[in-house]
Amino acid sequence: MIFQGVLSVLSRSESCDRALGEAGRNCDFSVPEGLNAPLLAGLLARRAAAGLQPMLFVMTATSREAQVVRASLTPYLDAAEVLDFPAWETLPHERLSPSAEAVGQRLYALRRMREWEAAGNREQETAGEGESRHPLVIVASVRAALQPLAANLLDVVPITLRQKSRGHDLADLSARLVHLAYTRVDMVARRGEFAVRGGILDVFSPTAEHPVRVEFFGDEIDDLRAFSVADQRSLATEIDQIQLGPSREMLLTESVRQRAREMLHEFPNLAGMLARVTEGIPVEGMESLAPALLDRLVPISHYLPAGAAIAVLEPERVIGRAHSLADTNREFLGAAWSAATVGAAAPIDLAAGDFLTVKKLRDAALGGERGASRVWWNISAFNTGAVVEGVPTGAVVESVLSSAVVGVGGASSEVAVRIEARSVPSFYGNITGAVDHIAARLRDGWTVVVASAGHGLVERARDVLSEAELPARLVETLPTELEAGIAYLVQAEAHRGFELPDVSFALIAEAEFYGRTASYDARQRGGKLATRRRNMVEPLQLKPGDFVVHTTHGVGRFLEMVQRDVTTGPRPKGPHRTAGVPQAPTAIREYLVLEYAPSRRGHPGDRLYVPTDQLDLLSRYVGGESPSLSRMGGSDWAQTKSRARRAVRDIAVELAKLYSARMSAAGYAFAPDTPWQRELEDAFPFAETPDQLQTIDEVKADMERAIPMDRLLAGDVGFGKTEVAVRAAFKAIQEGKQVVMLVPTTLLVKQHVETFTERFAGFPVHVRALSRFQTDRETRETVAGLSDGSIDMVIGTHRVLTEKVTFKDVGLVIIDEEQRFGVEHKDALKKLKTNVDILAMSATPIPRTLEMAVTGIREMSTLATPPEDRHPILTFVGPYSGQQVAAAVRREMLREGQVFFVHNRVASINRAAAQLAELVPEARIAVAHGQLNEHVLEQIVVDFWERRYDVLVCTTIIETGLDISNANTIIIDRADKYGLSQLHQLRGRVGRSRERAYAYFLFDPEVPLSETAHDRLSTIAANNELGSGMQVALKDLEIRGAGNLLGAEQAGHIAGVGFDLYLRMIGEAVSTFRGDIAEGHTELRLELPVDARIPEDYVDSERLRLEAYQKLSAASGPAAAEGQIDEVLTELVDRYGPPPLAVTSLVAISRVRRVAQRAGLSEVITTGSRLRITPAQLADSRRVRLTRMYPGSVIVAATDTAIVPLPGVDGQPLSDADLIEWLASLLTAVFLPAGEPGEAVAGTSGP
């Protein structure tokens, strides 16, 4: 136990000891906030020592406070289980379902309480009273604690799967998972989903760290392993067993379905939802009907063990929140049902689902036979009535708080106790002030403990105290007996500190010492919860009707995937003849069918069957309006491609020169990381995502090279780009270099200055701002400081680029939201760029940026992993409704959140704010737009940031980079008037915390939508996954065309050949100029009489088959890395099981294709009993080798073709595997250039 010494101190304090003595009865405690966690831990310890149940249920006012309490309790209760009981992200009557994660955590907490109580009963029977037990603590916000629950939540027994267990039926297991509300998909991406492929089950439990792959051999579980959502590959994690609990709290049991049938005719307004429920199909928002469909809803006390203690922290705020919950929930019920039933009232009575009052919960918890042994504690910072004249501190007196809190008629607590303690002052980042305070306490003989969750911050605190010559001792755990006059430093979670004067003890938390409060929950759970990565497996997703570009044949339309019999093999002799006609053996191949323009007017379109091993020749068409189909065999496509290639060469020359100049420039090589760098990084209050860690390593590696860095960091909004910049900037500053950060707006300047200043707190780093918000005097001081080197980092708008700003020694330039800067700003940057490292950051990279990144002129890093506990934003697109807007604002205010209301016309923005004030009179509303006085605008935004307003009615001034994590609802008025990239950026303003975010894109119901506006709104609704910025950027290009991005001429070429092929052409041209590879890509026709495909009974999803074909096709390309085909095969075996013969043949042919492409061949085709290979440009020695090793072979000079007889055994053709191996050896021995490695194709049955 890290804080054992603190609990010992509490026992020595007279007032604390008296408080702990009340562990067995109802009591009101008056303590400063920092004492909440140690008091609860001490009370639990006293209960256990007295033979009472050491089980505690803690209720807080908000979910954030619940996280803080859980994190703060952990160092005091090392043997205890401290669990979350989270609230739904949705309201009980809202027609949205809670997330599987929240449901899983809730059910797990309830199940642990049941199991804990049962285990305790067994122990009492065997060991008697007084047996020591590990404590169990459940922490819940008032919203979670007061929501009624289904009475039968624990009736369903979770599915348990164990390694090597027998007796399983996969079909039966799938049916049970469906009953537990798991969704069957083709590829598992989030909790509550499962997929079945042959004898493999992939399933993601709502409470698991990672999804699990279960491999069956008959009825036995042959293997149980975790896998990554990102790439679907197995992890090295060993798993003995998994438990699969329900992913919804309302399961569609027979009784629920029967009740839905009865209601179906009674309530026609609900017919759509009820009809699906009757069929056993889960439907979004069905939980809103729980009061009508379930037999009984009960308070959470129904699940609490007998003898449990219930603690309410800050009961005054809890009561206030409970009243707000009840009021807003009923209002939202009316608004939601009105919208759903076209203005009608709620069709059924759902009052049973309303939030309880605190009084009702207390009565239920303390009433009845089970409640008699429970106790209720109110813990408040306010005076509970214990301090009255003539009564000493710590005395036990009758409580007056409980009756006020619980209400008239409520059972009040028996006693009240006030502990003589006080809060520690916060020093707001003033380290000197903190050190002086500690020094004064130590001189007076106090014991001081400084606690911080980050190892680096603890070491930093020790160094600071040692420099001040104070006795500082760094320990892993506090000793039971603490020495006076010593400052102990320990790595542990502590939200707030406290002081106990009667025993001369002080605990100082990170918040007080460093002047900031970290998100301990994120740090604690970083290694325990699964990272919900965006799925990195991105197949060529096609639906019938999509336009595609074939490198050789041009723009076509995708129709379908088909399987066809191929009969190009040699005809056998003898008994294989049928009715005198020789029959060729058939092989099945899979093809993509593309439609092209008809070759003759009035005829249907021509069709091209593209073999699935040639998918590297295909890409989805992106390039503006719907293109016209190319004509196969015509010259139009060749001319279009030739024009684009010529235009691309000019760009390629420019880019190659830039690249060469940078590679030859003498940059500054930074030294490896210092101990201070590690301290800074350890102080990061969140768990880094895998992408962040990789990107940080890439940036540092670039900085440590003697070549100027030019890296683009593309990451969706809120995915952690700023932290990468913080670490890069700190690395540069430590070597005496200055850092310039260029941002597009003044508001972003202020925000970044605060972020960087906070992160650099405790280090000798000077950060200043430079924008129009600074006074003339501040600007002069900043410019002077940059010139003489006294300022280490400046964050500013384009004012940083003016001629009067000079630097002593710039080492790093960071450009935030790079897509927002025009050509003139980038030209001005060039004077800074010489030999300086550049880190550019962008959420929606413009295509030109993508070009340079894709073609290797700039290095590129991508952050595609959402931070822990980040959810996709719930996106609504629909007509404007005042009632819906009011409900949305109230729902956000209910969880102490804030709202952006975007109205982009300054002339009418005040009218819009007035209308909103009428709809939600209790909301505090501010208005912000770019025409306001600069300082007025800044003050409004700062006030909103500091939560003095609930709603900010604003223009798109908030579009770029504004980070207000408490704002989790955005309402965009007249969303049809915005560009797609704008809509994505606006939506990115919310959803930056653990709370589920809502985005409403509203349009005028009286005005018809244009087709373009409809496309934009459809796209923004479809791309609501985290990390969809890249897709939005490409879709934006598709909708708008590329004219205003690259100029009319380049836009024409993109429209002609499609964006993907255009990028590929640039890449090939640049590589040619750099001498890497030959320009262009030769199409290879490889046709063998071999059954080489991915059968549907191996991978039944067309989407995933297409993905596998595409990966194999890419792996067999001439530029693919060595071993890539093996990597694809390993992945197939991992995800789908041992491959059938057709798949091993497909993999083997991919190896042959790789050899053929390296040999520069365009055709390897069997015709009858011969093999035709083109071109056959062989040296004399190779021709001799061909005729010697393969008798009967000839070279036809006129067609530059080699004709080779196919071998056989006893007149019969070779088997598929033998034929492929023979062909591979032929190509390697005769056609592959000397020095080129061959490919081993034998043994293709998998690793």
SULPERA-V15144 format. One line per field, one symbol per residue. burial: # if it has 24 or more other C-alpha atoms within 12 Angstrom, else .. A space follows every 50 residues. Layout:
burial: ???
This chain:
burial: .###############################################.. .##########################..##################### ##############.##..#............################## ..##.#.##.###....#.#..##.######################### #################...##############....#..######### ###..##.###.##....##.####.##.####.##########..#### ###################.######.#############.....###.# ################....#.###############.....######## ###.##....#################.###..##.###.##...##### ###############....######.##...##.################ ##########################..#########.####...##### #############..#######...........##.###########... .....####################.######....#..##..##.###. ###.##.##..#....####..#..##.##############..##.### #####.############################################ #############.##########....#..##.##..############ #...###.#############...#...#..################### ################################################## #####...##.##..##..#..########......##.###.##.#.## ################################################## ###........##########.####################..##...# #####################.##.....#################.##. ##################.#...########################### ############################...##..#...#..###..... #######.....##.#################.....#####.###.
